[in-house]
Amino acid sequence: MTMKIKWLGSVVVVLFLCSLFAGAALAAAPQKGKAEPQKGKSELLTGKSVNVNTATAEDMIKNVPQMTPELAKNIVQYRKDNGDFQQKEELLQVKGMNRTLLKKWDKFFELEGIGGKDCTC
């Protein structure tokens, strides 16, 4: 009888350990339909460059990936109120813009025709 109890106890332990490992494996596996960004890899964005000193809000929405209509309008309004952007970092003054977005969109923003409304150049 003690052999059967030891054998049954061993089977229970083995089944318990198998269920633990199976649960951990399922939890670690990516779930269908949920994309997970890979650590250390940046998101690949495609679009076209725009001149932030001349582009319309529509141009920005159409060409800059993931640009929101509200932020595009804010960029154009800021430019109208303050003149041309002299540096890309000035975009941080626009309501809704932050360093993460600026870094993400840096390659899509061009500065041409720098001068501003008070420039005498």
Backbone torsions as a table, in degrees:
resi	resn	phi	psi	omega
1	MET	NA	-38.3	-180.0
2	THR	-67.1	-28.8	176.5
3	MET	-65.2	-41.7	-179.9
4	LYS	-65.7	-37.9	179.4
5	ILE	-67.3	-43.9	178.0
6	LYS	-62.5	-43.9	-179.4
7	TRP	-64.0	-44.4	178.9
8	LEU	-63.2	-40.0	176.7
9	GLY	-62.7	-40.1	177.7
10	SER	-64.3	-42.2	179.1
11	VAL	-62.8	-42.5	178.9
12	VAL	-62.1	-44.5	179.4
13	VAL	-62.7	-44.5	-179.9
14	VAL	-63.1	-44.7	178.6
15	LEU	-62.7	-39.9	177.9
16	PHE	-62.3	-46.4	179.9
17	LEU	-64.6	-39.3	178.1
18	CYS	-62.8	-40.6	179.7
19	SER	-67.0	-35.8	176.9
20	LEU	-63.1	-47.8	-179.1
21	PHE	-66.5	-38.5	179.0
22	ALA	-65.7	-40.9	178.6
23	GLY	-64.5	-40.5	178.7
24	ALA	-65.9	-39.9	179.8
25	ALA	-65.8	-40.8	178.5
26	LEU	-67.0	-38.5	179.7
27	ALA	-67.1	-33.6	-178.0
28	ALA	-81.4	-21.6	-177.6
29	ALA	-73.4	139.8	176.9
30	PRO	-65.1	140.3	-178.9
31	GLN	-86.9	145.5	-179.2
32	LYS	-60.7	133.7	177.7
33	GLY	87.9	-6.0	179.5
34	LYS	-115.2	110.7	178.5
35	ALA	-83.8	131.9	178.4
36	GLU	-112.6	127.1	176.8
37	PRO	-66.3	142.7	178.8
38	GLN	-84.3	137.8	-179.8
39	LYS	-65.0	137.3	176.4
40	GLY	84.2	-6.1	-179.9
41	LYS	-113.8	131.7	-179.6
42	SER	-86.4	157.1	-179.7
43	GLU	-69.9	134.2	179.3
44	LEU	-84.6	116.7	-179.0
45	LEU	-112.3	137.5	176.8
46	THR	-122.9	144.3	-179.8
47	GLY	176.7	-161.5	179.1
48	LYS	-124.8	151.9	177.5
49	SER	-73.8	147.7	175.7
50	VAL	-130.1	147.3	174.3
51	ASN	-85.1	110.1	-176.3
52	VAL	-65.9	-12.9	178.9
53	ASN	-89.6	-9.0	179.5
54	THR	-133.0	-16.5	-174.5
55	ALA	-68.1	143.6	173.1
56	THR	-83.5	167.3	176.6
57	ALA	-59.7	-39.2	179.5
58	GLU	-63.3	-40.2	177.3
59	ASP	-59.5	-43.8	-178.5
60	MET	-66.2	-44.0	-179.9
61	ILE	-62.2	-41.5	-177.1
62	LYS	-70.5	-37.4	-169.8
63	ASN	-104.7	-28.2	-178.1
64	VAL	-94.8	117.3	-175.8
65	PRO	-60.7	133.1	176.5
66	GLN	67.8	16.4	175.2
67	MET	-71.6	130.9	178.9
68	THR	-88.3	150.3	177.7
69	PRO	-58.8	-38.8	-179.1
70	GLU	-63.4	-45.9	-179.4
71	LEU	-68.0	-39.2	177.6
72	ALA	-60.0	-43.5	178.1
73	LYS	-65.1	-38.0	178.5
74	ASN	-64.8	-38.5	178.6
75	ILE	-63.8	-46.9	-179.7
76	VAL	-63.7	-42.7	-179.9
77	GLN	-64.8	-42.5	178.4
78	TYR	-60.1	-42.3	179.8
79	ARG	-64.1	-40.4	178.7
80	LYS	-64.7	-39.1	-177.9
81	ASP	-77.3	-30.1	-170.9
82	ASN	-121.0	-2.5	-178.0
83	GLY	89.0	179.8	-177.3
84	ASP	-60.1	150.0	174.2
85	PHE	-74.1	131.8	178.5
86	GLN	-90.9	-31.9	179.6
87	GLN	-139.5	152.0	179.1
88	LYS	-61.4	-31.7	-179.0
89	GLU	-61.9	-22.3	177.5
90	GLU	-63.3	-22.6	177.6
91	LEU	-61.8	-20.4	177.9
92	LEU	-66.1	-16.7	177.9
93	GLN	-79.4	-13.4	-178.2
94	VAL	-77.3	134.3	178.6
95	LYS	-59.1	125.8	178.9
96	GLY	98.2	-13.7	179.6
97	MET	-90.1	144.4	175.7
98	ASN	-143.3	172.9	-176.2
99	ARG	-61.5	-36.5	-179.9
100	THR	-63.4	-45.8	178.6
101	LEU	-66.5	-41.9	179.9
102	LEU	-61.0	-42.8	178.1
103	LYS	-64.7	-41.0	-179.1
104	LYS	-64.1	-38.6	-175.2
105	TRP	-101.0	3.9	-174.4
106	ASP	-49.6	-44.9	-176.5
107	LYS	-71.8	-12.3	179.5
108	PHE	-95.8	-10.5	-179.1
109	PHE	-101.9	124.8	174.7
110	GLU	-115.9	151.3	175.6
111	LEU	-117.2	104.9	176.2
112	GLU	-126.8	151.7	179.6
113	GLY	70.7	33.1	-179.2
114	ILE	-63.2	133.1	179.7
115	GLY	-175.7	-44.5	-179.5
116	GLY	76.3	165.9	-175.6
117	LYS	-71.8	-22.4	-179.1
118	ASP	-100.9	6.0	-176.8
119	CYS	-74.9	139.0	178.0
120	THR	-109.2	14.7	-176.4
121	CYS	-80.3	NA	NA
